[in-house]
Amino acid sequence: MTGNVWEWCWDWDGSYSAGETTDPTGPASGVNRTSRGGSWYSFTDYSTVSRRYSVPPSTRFNYLGFRVVRSAK
């Protein structure tokens, strides 16, 4: 589900480690968080889950949000 809003991610922004990884995460700390997925405000090319964008945690836009997920325990 992409294209509604850029989604905040838990990952800090930065380079991924070299090599193939199934579920890559960014560095352990940083200045900016990663957002993904594009939004209604973006060009079509940006509306993919692989598209990453670096955003300061204090940023607020009407096209930047998060997805609520419930985990069964």
Predicted model as a PDB file, atoms N, CA, C, CB and O in Angstrom, pLDDT in the B-factor column:
MODEL        1                                                                  
ATOM      1  N   MET A   1       0.851  -1.171   0.000  1.00 53.00           N  
ATOM      2  CA  MET A   1       0.000   0.000   0.000  1.00 53.00           C  
ATOM      3  C   MET A   1       0.896   1.233   0.000  1.00 53.00           C  
ATOM      4  CB  MET A   1      -0.968  -0.001   1.223  1.00 53.00           C  
ATOM      5  O   MET A   1       1.398   1.644   1.047  1.00 53.00           O  
ATOM      6  N   THR A   2       1.088   1.803  -1.140  1.00 61.00           N  
ATOM      7  CA  THR A   2       1.932   2.991  -1.248  1.00 61.00           C  
ATOM      8  C   THR A   2       1.154   4.108  -1.910  1.00 61.00           C  
ATOM      9  CB  THR A   2       3.220   2.686  -2.040  1.00 61.00           C  
ATOM     10  O   THR A   2       0.106   3.881  -2.515  1.00 61.00           O  
ATOM     11  N   GLY A   3       1.672   5.306  -1.790  1.00 65.00           N  
ATOM     12  CA  GLY A   3       1.089   6.424  -2.494  1.00 65.00           C  
ATOM     13  C   GLY A   3       0.144   7.287  -1.689  1.00 65.00           C  
ATOM     14  O   GLY A   3      -0.255   8.348  -2.168  1.00 65.00           O  
ATOM     15  N   ASN A   4      -0.236   6.879  -0.484  1.00 78.00           N  
ATOM     16  CA  ASN A   4      -1.123   7.707   0.321  1.00 78.00           C  
ATOM     17  C   ASN A   4      -0.311   8.809   1.001  1.00 78.00           C  
ATOM     18  CB  ASN A   4      -1.877   6.848   1.372  1.00 78.00           C  
ATOM     19  O   ASN A   4      -0.559   9.993   0.773  1.00 78.00           O  
ATOM     20  N   VAL A   5       0.650   8.427   1.829  1.00 81.00           N  
ATOM     21  CA  VAL A   5       1.579   9.372   2.451  1.00 81.00           C  
ATOM     22  C   VAL A   5       2.961   8.733   2.510  1.00 81.00           C  
ATOM     23  CB  VAL A   5       1.094   9.785   3.880  1.00 81.00           C  
ATOM     24  O   VAL A   5       3.086   7.508   2.502  1.00 81.00           O  
ATOM     25  N   TRP A   6       3.997   9.564   2.569  1.00 83.00           N  
ATOM     26  CA  TRP A   6       5.322   9.050   2.882  1.00 83.00           C  
ATOM     27  C   TRP A   6       5.221   8.471   4.277  1.00 83.00           C  
ATOM     28  CB  TRP A   6       6.442  10.167   2.782  1.00 83.00           C  
ATOM     29  O   TRP A   6       4.637   9.107   5.154  1.00 83.00           O  
ATOM     30  N   GLU A   7       5.759   7.306   4.515  1.00 85.00           N  
ATOM     31  CA  GLU A   7       5.636   6.654   5.806  1.00 85.00           C  
ATOM     32  C   GLU A   7       6.930   6.745   6.605  1.00 85.00           C  
ATOM     33  CB  GLU A   7       5.239   5.204   5.623  1.00 85.00           C  
ATOM     34  O   GLU A   7       8.008   6.393   6.127  1.00 85.00           O  
ATOM     35  N   TRP A   8       6.786   7.236   7.860  1.00 84.00           N  
ATOM     36  CA  TRP A   8       7.923   7.244   8.772  1.00 84.00           C  
ATOM     37  C   TRP A   8       8.378   5.816   9.003  1.00 84.00           C  
ATOM     38  CB  TRP A   8       7.563   7.932  10.112  1.00 84.00           C  
ATOM     39  O   TRP A   8       7.552   4.911   9.121  1.00 84.00           O  
ATOM     40  N   CYS A   9       9.671   5.606   9.068  1.00 84.00           N  
ATOM     41  CA  CYS A   9      10.228   4.286   9.361  1.00 84.00           C  
ATOM     42  C   CYS A   9      11.048   4.356  10.644  1.00 84.00           C  
ATOM     43  CB  CYS A   9      11.100   3.775   8.179  1.00 84.00           C  
ATOM     44  O   CYS A   9      11.501   5.427  11.049  1.00 84.00           O  
ATOM     45  N   TRP A  10      11.228   3.218  11.267  1.00 83.00           N  
ATOM     46  CA  TRP A  10      12.009   3.133  12.497  1.00 83.00           C  
ATOM     47  C   TRP A  10      13.489   3.414  12.235  1.00 83.00           C  
ATOM     48  CB  TRP A  10      11.842   1.751  13.136  1.00 83.00           C  
ATOM     49  O   TRP A  10      14.201   3.877  13.126  1.00 83.00           O  
ATOM     50  N   ASP A  11      13.950   3.136  11.018  1.00 85.00           N  
ATOM     51  CA  ASP A  11      15.364   3.254  10.670  1.00 85.00           C  
ATOM     52  C   ASP A  11      15.853   4.702  10.662  1.00 85.00           C  
ATOM     53  CB  ASP A  11      15.611   2.630   9.318  1.00 85.00           C  
ATOM     54  O   ASP A  11      15.148   5.618  10.239  1.00 85.00           O  
ATOM     55  N   TRP A  12      17.082   4.872  11.143  1.00 89.00           N  
ATOM     56  CA  TRP A  12      17.779   6.133  10.933  1.00 89.00           C  
ATOM     57  C   TRP A  12      18.268   6.146   9.498  1.00 89.00           C  
ATOM     58  CB  TRP A  12      18.965   6.320  11.944  1.00 89.00           C  
ATOM     59  O   TRP A  12      18.511   5.086   8.920  1.00 89.00           O  
ATOM     60  N   ASP A  13      18.414   7.311   8.919  1.00 88.00           N  
ATOM     61  CA  ASP A  13      18.865   7.410   7.537  1.00 88.00           C  
ATOM     62  C   ASP A  13      20.367   7.187   7.457  1.00 88.00           C  
ATOM     63  CB  ASP A  13      18.493   8.776   6.941  1.00 88.00           C  
ATOM     64  O   ASP A  13      21.125   7.695   8.283  1.00 88.00           O  
ATOM     65  N   GLY A  14      20.786   6.431   6.467  1.00 83.00           N  
ATOM     66  CA  GLY A  14      22.206   6.170   6.257  1.00 83.00           C  
ATOM     67  C   GLY A  14      22.383   5.041   5.274  1.00 83.00           C  
ATOM     68  O   GLY A  14      21.406   4.481   4.776  1.00 83.00           O  
ATOM     69  N   SER A  15      23.601   4.712   4.997  1.00 79.00           N  
ATOM     70  CA  SER A  15      23.904   3.651   4.043  1.00 79.00           C  
ATOM     71  C   SER A  15      23.633   2.280   4.647  1.00 79.00           C  
ATOM     72  CB  SER A  15      25.359   3.745   3.585  1.00 79.00           C  
ATOM     73  O   SER A  15      23.814   2.066   5.845  1.00 79.00           O  
ATOM     74  N   TYR A  16      23.199   1.365   3.803  1.00 74.00           N  
ATOM     75  CA  TYR A  16      23.038  -0.020   4.220  1.00 74.00           C  
ATOM     76  C   TYR A  16      24.397  -0.702   4.189  1.00 74.00           C  
ATOM     77  CB  TYR A  16      22.022  -0.764   3.312  1.00 74.00           C  
ATOM     78  O   TYR A  16      25.317  -0.239   3.514  1.00 74.00           O  
ATOM     79  N   SER A  17      24.520  -1.793   4.915  1.00 73.00           N  
ATOM     80  CA  SER A  17      25.769  -2.548   4.873  1.00 73.00           C  
ATOM     81  C   SER A  17      25.925  -3.197   3.498  1.00 73.00           C  
ATOM     82  CB  SER A  17      25.805  -3.622   5.996  1.00 73.00           C  
ATOM     83  O   SER A  17      24.942  -3.439   2.797  1.00 73.00           O  
ATOM     84  N   ALA A  18      27.156  -3.471   3.130  1.00 77.00           N  
ATOM     85  CA  ALA A  18      27.440  -4.082   1.833  1.00 77.00           C  
ATOM     86  C   ALA A  18      26.951  -5.523   1.821  1.00 77.00           C  
ATOM     87  CB  ALA A  18      28.951  -4.022   1.517  1.00 77.00           C  
ATOM     88  O   ALA A  18      26.907  -6.177   2.862  1.00 77.00           O  
ATOM     89  N   GLY A  19      26.589  -6.007   0.665  1.00 79.00           N  
ATOM     90  CA  GLY A  19      26.140  -7.387   0.544  1.00 79.00           C  
ATOM     91  C   GLY A  19      24.630  -7.494   0.502  1.00 79.00           C  
ATOM     92  O   GLY A  19      23.914  -6.506   0.667  1.00 79.00           O  
ATOM     93  N   GLU A  20      24.170  -8.684   0.283  1.00 80.00           N  
ATOM     94  CA  GLU A  20      22.748  -8.950   0.162  1.00 80.00           C  
ATOM     95  C   GLU A  20      22.123  -9.128   1.540  1.00 80.00           C  
ATOM     96  CB  GLU A  20      22.502 -10.191  -0.704  1.00 80.00           C  
ATOM     97  O   GLU A  20      22.649  -9.869   2.371  1.00 80.00           O  
ATOM     98  N   THR A  21      20.994  -8.446   1.787  1.00 76.00           N  
ATOM     99  CA  THR A  21      20.298  -8.531   3.065  1.00 76.00           C  
ATOM    100  C   THR A  21      18.807  -8.652   2.816  1.00 76.00           C  
ATOM    101  CB  THR A  21      20.605  -7.304   3.950  1.00 76.00           C  
ATOM    102  O   THR A  21      18.272  -7.982   1.933  1.00 76.00           O  
ATOM    103  N   THR A  22      18.133  -9.490   3.574  1.00 78.00           N  
ATOM    104  CA  THR A  22      16.698  -9.686   3.385  1.00 78.00           C  
ATOM    105  C   THR A  22      15.883  -8.514   3.910  1.00 78.00           C  
ATOM    106  CB  THR A  22      16.255 -10.959   4.066  1.00 78.00           C  
ATOM    107  O   THR A  22      15.010  -8.017   3.199  1.00 78.00           O  
ATOM    108  N   ASP A  23      16.137  -8.061   5.122  1.00 75.00           N  
ATOM    109  CA  ASP A  23      15.395  -6.952   5.711  1.00 75.00           C  
ATOM    110  C   ASP A  23      16.390  -5.936   6.256  1.00 75.00           C  
ATOM    111  CB  ASP A  23      14.432  -7.449   6.834  1.00 75.00           C  
ATOM    112  O   ASP A  23      16.631  -5.890   7.463  1.00 75.00           O  
ATOM    113  N   PRO A  24      16.977  -5.113   5.366  1.00 74.00           N  
ATOM    114  CA  PRO A  24      18.046  -4.219   5.798  1.00 74.00           C  
ATOM    115  C   PRO A  24      17.545  -3.125   6.731  1.00 74.00           C  
ATOM    116  CB  PRO A  24      18.715  -3.597   4.596  1.00 74.00           C  
ATOM    117  O   PRO A  24      16.415  -2.653   6.603  1.00 74.00           O  
ATOM    118  N   THR A  25      18.383  -2.733   7.656  1.00 76.00           N  
ATOM    119  CA  THR A  25      18.108  -1.597   8.527  1.00 76.00           C  
ATOM    120  C   THR A  25      19.237  -0.600   8.363  1.00 76.00           C  
ATOM    121  CB  THR A  25      17.956  -2.038  10.017  1.00 76.00           C  
ATOM    122  O   THR A  25      20.334  -0.950   7.930  1.00 76.00           O  
ATOM    123  N   GLY A  26      18.961   0.621   8.707  1.00 78.00           N  
ATOM    124  CA  GLY A  26      19.983   1.652   8.627  1.00 78.00           C  
ATOM    125  C   GLY A  26      20.914   1.592   9.814  1.00 78.00           C  
ATOM    126  O   GLY A  26      20.942   0.592  10.531  1.00 78.00           O  
ATOM    127  N   PRO A  27      21.683   2.656  10.034  1.00 84.00           N  
ATOM    128  CA  PRO A  27      22.608   2.686  11.158  1.00 84.00           C  
ATOM    129  C   PRO A  27      21.875   2.699  12.500  1.00 84.00           C  
ATOM    130  CB  PRO A  27      23.515   3.900  11.051  1.00 84.00           C  
ATOM    131  O   PRO A  27      20.669   2.940  12.545  1.00 84.00           O  
ATOM    132  N   ALA A  28      22.597   2.441  13.593  1.00 85.00           N  
ATOM    133  CA  ALA A  28      22.008   2.376  14.934  1.00 85.00           C  
ATOM    134  C   ALA A  28      21.587   3.743  15.467  1.00 85.00           C  
ATOM    135  CB  ALA A  28      22.990   1.746  15.891  1.00 85.00           C  
ATOM    136  O   ALA A  28      20.739   3.821  16.356  1.00 85.00           O  
ATOM    137  N   SER A  29      22.163   4.813  14.939  1.00 89.00           N  
ATOM    138  CA  SER A  29      21.796   6.170  15.370  1.00 89.00           C  
ATOM    139  C   SER A  29      21.990   7.128  14.202  1.00 89.00           C  
ATOM    140  CB  SER A  29      22.646   6.623  16.604  1.00 89.00           C  
ATOM    141  O   SER A  29      22.560   6.755  13.176  1.00 89.00           O  
ATOM    142  N   GLY A  30      21.522   8.349  14.355  1.00 89.00           N  
ATOM    143  CA  GLY A  30      21.674   9.315  13.284  1.00 89.00           C  
ATOM    144  C   GLY A  30      20.956  10.609  13.581  1.00 89.00           C  
ATOM    145  O   GLY A  30      20.494  10.834  14.699  1.00 89.00           O  
ATOM    146  N   VAL A  31      20.864  11.452  12.583  1.00 92.00           N  
ATOM    147  CA  VAL A  31      20.208  12.749  12.700  1.00 92.00           C  
ATOM    148  C   VAL A  31      18.814  12.706  12.088  1.00 92.00           C  
ATOM    149  CB  VAL A  31      21.050  13.839  12.028  1.00 92.00           C  
ATOM    150  O   VAL A  31      17.861  13.229  12.665  1.00 92.00           O  
ATOM    151  N   ASN A  32      18.697  12.080  10.914  1.00 92.00           N  
ATOM    152  CA  ASN A  32      17.429  12.018  10.194  1.00 92.00           C  
ATOM    153  C   ASN A  32      16.854  10.604  10.188  1.00 92.00           C  
ATOM    154  CB  ASN A  32      17.612  12.510   8.764  1.00 92.00           C  
ATOM    155  O   ASN A  32      17.596   9.622  10.208  1.00 92.00           O  
ATOM    156  N   ARG A  33      15.535  10.511  10.161  1.00 90.00           N  
ATOM    157  CA  ARG A  33      14.842   9.233  10.022  1.00 90.00           C  
ATOM    158  C   ARG A  33      14.573   8.986   8.546  1.00 90.00           C  
ATOM    159  CB  ARG A  33      13.516   9.214  10.841  1.00 90.00           C  
ATOM    160  O   ARG A  33      14.668   9.896   7.722  1.00 90.00           O  
ATOM    161  N   THR A  34      14.238   7.755   8.228  1.00 87.00           N  
ATOM    162  CA  THR A  34      13.912   7.393   6.863  1.00 87.00           C  
ATOM    163  C   THR A  34      12.400   7.382   6.692  1.00 87.00           C  
ATOM    164  CB  THR A  34      14.518   6.022   6.497  1.00 87.00           C  
ATOM    165  O   THR A  34      11.669   6.927   7.572  1.00 87.00           O  
ATOM    166  N   SER A  35      11.943   7.881   5.567  1.00 86.00           N  
ATOM    167  CA  SER A  35      10.534   7.722   5.195  1.00 86.00           C  
ATOM    168  C   SER A  35      10.514   7.007   3.851  1.00 86.00           C  
ATOM    169  CB  SER A  35       9.773   9.118   5.126  1.00 86.00           C  
ATOM    170  O   SER A  35      11.467   7.096   3.077  1.00 86.00           O  
ATOM    171  N   ARG A  36       9.426   6.300   3.581  1.00 83.00           N  
ATOM    172  CA  ARG A  36       9.326   5.490   2.366  1.00 83.00           C  
ATOM    173  C   ARG A  36       7.971   5.621   1.704  1.00 83.00           C  
ATOM    174  CB  ARG A  36       9.597   4.039   2.680  1.00 83.00           C  
ATOM    175  O   ARG A  36       6.982   5.986   2.341  1.00 83.00           O  
ATOM    176  N   GLY A  37       7.939   5.315   0.415  1.00 80.00           N  
ATOM    177  CA  GLY A  37       6.692   5.037  -0.271  1.00 80.00           C  
ATOM    178  C   GLY A  37       6.059   6.100  -1.115  1.00 80.00           C  
ATOM    179  O   GLY A  37       5.128   5.781  -1.854  1.00 80.00           O  
ATOM    180  N   GLY A  38       6.483   7.327  -1.068  1.00 77.00           N  
ATOM    181  CA  GLY A  38       5.828   8.349  -1.864  1.00 77.00           C  
ATOM    182  C   GLY A  38       4.454   8.707  -1.317  1.00 77.00           C  
ATOM    183  O   GLY A  38       3.983   8.085  -0.365  1.00 77.00           O  
ATOM    184  N   SER A  39       3.814   9.693  -1.906  1.00 79.00           N  
ATOM    185  CA  SER A  39       2.500  10.124  -1.437  1.00 79.00           C  
ATOM    186  C   SER A  39       1.687  10.670  -2.596  1.00 79.00           C  
ATOM    187  CB  SER A  39       2.634  11.183  -0.331  1.00 79.00           C  
ATOM    188  O   SER A  39       2.142  10.695  -3.740  1.00 79.00           O  
ATOM    189  N   TRP A  40       0.490  11.102  -2.285  1.00 77.00           N  
ATOM    190  CA  TRP A  40      -0.376  11.720  -3.291  1.00 77.00           C  
ATOM    191  C   TRP A  40       0.274  12.981  -3.842  1.00 77.00           C  
ATOM    192  CB  TRP A  40      -1.760  12.049  -2.693  1.00 77.00           C  
ATOM    193  O   TRP A  40      -0.096  13.437  -4.924  1.00 77.00           O  
ATOM    194  N   TYR A  41       1.226  13.549  -3.132  1.00 77.00           N  
ATOM    195  CA  TYR A  41       1.904  14.776  -3.511  1.00 77.00           C  
ATOM    196  C   TYR A  41       3.150  14.513  -4.363  1.00 77.00           C  
ATOM    197  CB  TYR A  41       2.283  15.555  -2.271  1.00 77.00           C  
ATOM    198  O   TYR A  41       3.774  15.459  -4.845  1.00 77.00           O  
ATOM    199  N   SER A  42       3.517  13.249  -4.553  1.00 76.00           N  
ATOM    200  CA  SER A  42       4.754  12.873  -5.245  1.00 76.00           C  
ATOM    201  C   SER A  42       4.503  12.452  -6.687  1.00 76.00           C  
ATOM    202  CB  SER A  42       5.445  11.746  -4.500  1.00 76.00           C  
ATOM    203  O   SER A  42       3.381  12.116  -7.068  1.00 76.00           O  
ATOM    204  N   PHE A  43       5.563  12.478  -7.474  1.00 76.00           N  
ATOM    205  CA  PHE A  43       5.512  11.910  -8.808  1.00 76.00           C  
ATOM    206  C   PHE A  43       5.345  10.397  -8.692  1.00 76.00           C  
ATOM    207  CB  PHE A  43       6.788  12.272  -9.618  1.00 76.00           C  
ATOM    208  O   PHE A  43       5.698   9.819  -7.665  1.00 76.00           O  
ATOM    209  N   THR A  44       4.823   9.758  -9.709  1.00 76.00           N  
ATOM    210  CA  THR A  44       4.593   8.318  -9.712  1.00 76.00           C  
ATOM    211  C   THR A  44       5.867   7.530  -9.426  1.00 76.00           C  
ATOM    212  CB  THR A  44       4.014   7.890 -11.043  1.00 76.00           C  
ATOM    213  O   THR A  44       5.813   6.513  -8.735  1.00 76.00           O  
ATOM    214  N   ASP A  45       7.001   7.973  -9.936  1.00 75.00           N  
ATOM    215  CA  ASP A  45       8.273   7.275  -9.730  1.00 75.00           C  
ATOM    216  C   ASP A  45       8.638   7.138  -8.255  1.00 75.00           C  
ATOM    217  CB  ASP A  45       9.381   8.000 -10.456  1.00 75.00           C  
ATOM    218  O   ASP A  45       9.386   6.232  -7.890  1.00 75.00           O  
ATOM    219  N   TYR A  46       8.125   8.019  -7.407  1.00 71.00           N  
ATOM    220  CA  TYR A  46       8.449   7.992  -5.983  1.00 71.00           C  
ATOM    221  C   TYR A  46       7.526   7.083  -5.181  1.00 71.00           C  
ATOM    222  CB  TYR A  46       8.390   9.387  -5.421  1.00 71.00           C  
ATOM    223  O   TYR A  46       7.783   6.832  -4.004  1.00 71.00           O  
ATOM    224  N   SER A  47       6.472   6.591  -5.788  1.00 74.00           N  
ATOM    225  CA  SER A  47       5.482   5.787  -5.066  1.00 74.00           C  
ATOM    226  C   SER A  47       5.822   4.305  -5.086  1.00 74.00           C  
ATOM    227  CB  SER A  47       4.103   6.002  -5.658  1.00 74.00           C  
ATOM    228  O   SER A  47       5.039   3.486  -5.569  1.00 74.00           O  
ATOM    229  N   THR A  48       6.984   3.968  -4.564  1.00 76.00           N  
ATOM    230  CA  THR A  48       7.403   2.578  -4.421  1.00 76.00           C  
ATOM    231  C   THR A  48       7.977   2.382  -3.028  1.00 76.00           C  
ATOM    232  CB  THR A  48       8.443   2.186  -5.511  1.00 76.00           C  
ATOM    233  O   THR A  48       8.529   3.317  -2.449  1.00 76.00           O  
ATOM    234  N   VAL A  49       7.852   1.180  -2.485  1.00 73.00           N  
ATOM    235  CA  VAL A  49       8.366   0.925  -1.142  1.00 73.00           C  
ATOM    236  C   VAL A  49       9.890   0.992  -1.078  1.00 73.00           C  
ATOM    237  CB  VAL A  49       7.896  -0.429  -0.660  1.00 73.00           C  
ATOM    238  O   VAL A  49      10.452   1.159   0.004  1.00 73.00           O  
ATOM    239  N   SER A  50      10.559   0.866  -2.208  1.00 76.00           N  
ATOM    240  CA  SER A  50      12.019   0.919  -2.194  1.00 76.00           C  
ATOM    241  C   SER A  50      12.544   2.354  -2.175  1.00 76.00           C  
ATOM    242  CB  SER A  50      12.576   0.185  -3.402  1.00 76.00           C  
ATOM    243  O   SER A  50      13.728   2.573  -1.920  1.00 76.00           O  
ATOM    244  N   ARG A  51      11.685   3.324  -2.438  1.00 81.00           N  
ATOM    245  CA  ARG A  51      12.122   4.727  -2.450  1.00 81.00           C  
ATOM    246  C   ARG A  51      12.293   5.213  -1.016  1.00 81.00           C  
ATOM    247  CB  ARG A  51      11.102   5.627  -3.216  1.00 81.00           C  
ATOM    248  O   ARG A  51      11.370   5.106  -0.209  1.00 81.00           O  
ATOM    249  N   ARG A  52      13.465   5.744  -0.699  1.00 82.00           N  
ATOM    250  CA  ARG A  52      13.752   6.250   0.650  1.00 82.00           C  
ATOM    251  C   ARG A  52      13.986   7.743   0.602  1.00 82.00           C  
ATOM    252  CB  ARG A  52      14.977   5.539   1.262  1.00 82.00           C  
ATOM    253  O   ARG A  52      14.484   8.277  -0.389  1.00 82.00           O  
ATOM    254  N   TYR A  53      13.624   8.408   1.673  1.00 82.00           N  
ATOM    255  CA  TYR A  53      13.811   9.848   1.775  1.00 82.00           C  
ATOM    256  C   TYR A  53      14.276  10.171   3.190  1.00 82.00           C  
ATOM    257  CB  TYR A  53      12.497  10.618   1.424  1.00 82.00           C  
ATOM    258  O   TYR A  53      13.749   9.604   4.147  1.00 82.00           O  
ATOM    259  N   SER A  54      15.228  11.046   3.342  1.00 88.00           N  
ATOM    260  CA  SER A  54      15.786  11.416   4.639  1.00 88.00           C  
ATOM    261  C   SER A  54      15.022  12.618   5.196  1.00 88.00           C  
ATOM    262  CB  SER A  54      17.304  11.736   4.520  1.00 88.00           C  
ATOM    263  O   SER A  54      14.923  13.656   4.542  1.00 88.00           O  
ATOM    264  N   VAL A  55      14.477  12.468   6.419  1.00 88.00           N  
ATOM    265  CA  VAL A  55      13.645  13.518   7.003  1.00 88.00           C  
ATOM    266  C   VAL A  55      14.022  13.738   8.475  1.00 88.00           C  
ATOM    267  CB  VAL A  55      12.142  13.153   6.877  1.00 88.00           C  
ATOM    268  O   VAL A  55      14.106  12.772   9.234  1.00 88.00           O  
ATOM    269  N   PRO A  56      14.250  14.991   8.888  1.00 90.00           N  
ATOM    270  CA  PRO A  56      14.472  15.250  10.314  1.00 90.00           C  
ATOM    271  C   PRO A  56      13.224  14.849  11.118  1.00 90.00           C  
ATOM    272  CB  PRO A  56      14.817  16.756  10.551  1.00 90.00           C  
ATOM    273  O   PRO A  56      12.105  15.071  10.655  1.00 90.00           O  
ATOM    274  N   PRO A  57      13.395  14.266  12.306  1.00 86.00           N  
ATOM    275  CA  PRO A  57      12.244  13.809  13.100  1.00 86.00           C  
ATOM    276  C   PRO A  57      11.232  14.900  13.450  1.00 86.00           C  
ATOM    277  CB  PRO A  57      12.736  13.192  14.364  1.00 86.00           C  
ATOM    278  O   PRO A  57      10.076  14.590  13.737  1.00 86.00           O  
ATOM    279  N   SER A  58      11.638  16.155  13.432  1.00 89.00           N  
ATOM    280  CA  SER A  58      10.730  17.253  13.780  1.00 89.00           C  
ATOM    281  C   SER A  58       9.862  17.716  12.603  1.00 89.00           C  
ATOM    282  CB  SER A  58      11.530  18.424  14.302  1.00 89.00           C  
ATOM    283  O   SER A  58       9.023  18.601  12.770  1.00 89.00           O  
ATOM    284  N   THR A  59      10.053  17.131  11.428  1.00 87.00           N  
ATOM    285  CA  THR A  59       9.348  17.550  10.215  1.00 87.00           C  
ATOM    286  C   THR A  59       7.864  17.213  10.277  1.00 87.00           C  
ATOM    287  CB  THR A  59       9.973  16.896   8.993  1.00 87.00           C  
ATOM    288  O   THR A  59       7.478  16.146  10.754  1.00 87.00           O  
ATOM    289  N   ARG A  60       7.039  18.130   9.791  1.00 86.00           N  
ATOM    290  CA  ARG A  60       5.594  17.899   9.684  1.00 86.00           C  
ATOM    291  C   ARG A  60       5.126  18.326   8.311  1.00 86.00           C  
ATOM    292  CB  ARG A  60       4.815  18.662  10.789  1.00 86.00           C  
ATOM    293  O   ARG A  60       5.353  19.463   7.897  1.00 86.00           O  
ATOM    294  N   PHE A  61       4.472  17.414   7.601  1.00 85.00           N  
ATOM    295  CA  PHE A  61       3.854  17.681   6.310  1.00 85.00           C  
ATOM    296  C   PHE A  61       2.534  16.949   6.262  1.00 85.00           C  
ATOM    297  CB  PHE A  61       4.774  17.251   5.133  1.00 85.00           C  
ATOM    298  O   PHE A  61       2.370  15.945   6.955  1.00 85.00           O  
ATOM    299  N   ASN A  62       1.585  17.415   5.470  1.00 85.00           N  
ATOM    300  CA  ASN A  62       0.312  16.700   5.338  1.00 85.00           C  
ATOM    301  C   ASN A  62       0.437  15.474   4.446  1.00 85.00           C  
ATOM    302  CB  ASN A  62      -0.757  17.629   4.783  1.00 85.00           C  
ATOM    303  O   ASN A  62      -0.534  14.736   4.280  1.00 85.00           O  
ATOM    304  N   TYR A  63       1.598  15.242   3.875  1.00 82.00           N  
ATOM    305  CA  TYR A  63       1.830  14.052   3.062  1.00 82.00           C  
ATOM    306  C   TYR A  63       2.887  13.140   3.687  1.00 82.00           C  
ATOM    307  CB  TYR A  63       2.255  14.454   1.653  1.00 82.00           C  
ATOM    308  O   TYR A  63       3.508  12.335   2.992  1.00 82.00           O  
ATOM    309  N   LEU A  64       3.089  13.268   5.002  1.00 85.00           N  
ATOM    310  CA  LEU A  64       4.044  12.451   5.741  1.00 85.00           C  
ATOM    311  C   LEU A  64       3.336  11.881   6.966  1.00 85.00           C  
ATOM    312  CB  LEU A  64       5.307  13.280   6.153  1.00 85.00           C  
ATOM    313  O   LEU A  64       2.796  12.636   7.774  1.00 85.00           O  
ATOM    314  N   GLY A  65       3.332  10.567   7.109  1.00 84.00           N  
ATOM    315  CA  GLY A  65       2.611   9.951   8.212  1.00 84.00           C  
ATOM    316  C   GLY A  65       3.194   8.609   8.599  1.00 84.00           C  
ATOM    317  O   GLY A  65       4.369   8.347   8.343  1.00 84.00           O  
ATOM    318  N   PHE A  66       2.398   7.765   9.205  1.00 78.00           N  
ATOM    319  CA  PHE A  66       2.857   6.441   9.587  1.00 78.00           C  
ATOM    320  C   PHE A  66       1.693   5.473   9.484  1.00 78.00           C  
ATOM    321  CB  PHE A  66       3.452   6.444  11.016  1.00 78.00           C  
ATOM    322  O   PHE A  66       0.531   5.875   9.435  1.00 78.00           O  
ATOM    323  N   ARG A  67       2.020   4.215   9.452  1.00 74.00           N  
ATOM    324  CA  ARG A  67       1.013   3.169   9.385  1.00 74.00           C  
ATOM    325  C   ARG A  67       0.924   2.482  10.738  1.00 74.00           C  
ATOM    326  CB  ARG A  67       1.341   2.148   8.266  1.00 74.00           C  
ATOM    327  O   ARG A  67       1.941   2.090  11.310  1.00 74.00           O  
ATOM    328  N   VAL A  68      -0.278   2.340  11.242  1.00 74.00           N  
ATOM    329  CA  VAL A  68      -0.482   1.647  12.509  1.00 74.00           C  
ATOM    330  C   VAL A  68      -0.616   0.160  12.227  1.00 74.00           C  
ATOM    331  CB  VAL A  68      -1.736   2.190  13.258  1.00 74.00           C  
ATOM    332  O   VAL A  68      -1.406  -0.257  11.380  1.00 74.00           O  
ATOM    333  N   VAL A  69       0.166  -0.631  12.948  1.00 75.00           N  
ATOM    334  CA  VAL A  69       0.174  -2.071  12.750  1.00 75.00           C  
ATOM    335  C   VAL A  69      -0.075  -2.747  14.084  1.00 75.00           C  
ATOM    336  CB  VAL A  69       1.510  -2.546  12.127  1.00 75.00           C  
ATOM    337  O   VAL A  69       0.522  -2.380  15.096  1.00 75.00           O  
ATOM    338  N   ARG A  70      -0.938  -3.714  14.084  1.00 77.00           N  
ATOM    339  CA  ARG A  70      -1.177  -4.494  15.279  1.00 77.00           C  
ATOM    340  C   ARG A  70      -0.506  -5.835  15.120  1.00 77.00           C  
ATOM    341  CB  ARG A  70      -2.682  -4.657  15.553  1.00 77.00           C  
ATOM    342  O   ARG A  70      -0.660  -6.504  14.098  1.00 77.00           O  
ATOM    343  N   SER A  71       0.234  -6.222  16.126  1.00 80.00           N  
ATOM    344  CA  SER A  71       0.938  -7.502  16.093  1.00 80.00           C  
ATOM    345  C   SER A  71       0.262  -8.484  17.028  1.00 80.00           C  
ATOM    346  CB  SER A  71       2.421  -7.328  16.475  1.00 80.00           C  
ATOM    347  O   SER A  71       0.041  -8.173  18.199  1.00 80.00           O  
ATOM    348  N   ALA A  72      -0.068  -9.660  16.531  1.00 82.00           N  
ATOM    349  CA  ALA A  72      -0.665 -10.699  17.370  1.00 82.00           C  
ATOM    350  C   ALA A  72       0.437 -11.349  18.195  1.00 82.00           C  
ATOM    351  CB  ALA A  72      -1.418 -11.763  16.506  1.00 82.00           C  
ATOM    352  O   ALA A  72       1.494 -11.690  17.663  1.00 82.00           O  
ATOM    353  N   LYS A  73       0.201 -11.520  19.469  1.00 72.00           N  
ATOM    354  CA  LYS A  73       1.221 -12.126  20.327  1.00 72.00           C  
ATOM    355  C   LYS A  73       0.816 -13.504  20.757  1.00 72.00           C  
ATOM    356  CB  LYS A  73       1.482 -11.267  21.543  1.00 72.00           C  
ATOM    357  O   LYS A  73       1.557 -14.165  21.485  1.00 72.00           O  
TER     358      LYS A  73                                                      
ENDMDL                                                                          
END                                                                             
